[in-house]
């Protein structure tokens, strides 16, 4: 056999070895893994999680979006999306999180959230359960949460795709919104079933941040709460141009008080799914896009 053929054979062998190495999942090699969660705690994950419990609807939606549905062994009673989440074992309410129920499902990762409460999260950690807590208070926090979930579950590539998609959406709407700062429309976010006792989203909520990104002004943005109530006098004083609500718009059009408001007179009342906008999950990508289209229409873009 010639030296040329030997050299070619050696090169071919090297290529094959490199190819095989590329096929080995690097996720298995990254454990044990120590990360800082969004409570500022350092958590060590010893092996790739195969039994995951979700402590909130937003967490559940992230896990499903990353293709981890087969590894989810427990979700809260409030986790209703996607449809497949309804068939998962239930751990009960979001707060307080049911520690006994969580332990009984033998998880190797508990994906908690700020609503579960810091004390129960610490209790689960004391019981030697790996608990990674998410605390997304802004759109950027959600992006970081998605990347964190991808890291601890070994699904970094899928998480990066999802995070970049949300980043691109935010950048696009922020760019379009920056062109409207001189013609800001006032927006009222109306949540609840009683027109005389409505709740609204203030600063620190995803709805407030999205409205601001799009060049609008949330009339409750300076009231000092994330979610709170406003009276009818305040709404009349602010006279919003647009109302975003979970109710049928016709309810406002028929009401004697709201008929005085610019948004009702101009038929600029729109129904939204508040669950999507209150959950720090991947569906915000579609929701922000939809709201951007609506605002562009009203601004005459």
Secondary structure, DSSP 8 states (H G I E B T S, - for coil): --HHHHHHHHHHHHHHHHHHHHHS-GGGGS-SEEEE-TTS-EEEE-S--SSEEESSHHHHHHHHHTT-GGGEEEB-TT---SGGGGGS-B---SSS--HHHHHHTT-SEEEEEGGG-HHHHHHHHHTT--EEEE---SHHHHHHHHHHHHHHHT-HHHHHHHHHHHHHHHHHHHHHHHTTGGG--EEEEEBSS-TTS-EEE-TTSHHHHHHHHTT-EETTTTSS-SEEE--HHHHHHH--SEEEESS-HHHHHH-TTGGGSHHHHTT-EEE--HHHHHS-STTHHHHHHHHHHHHHHHHT-
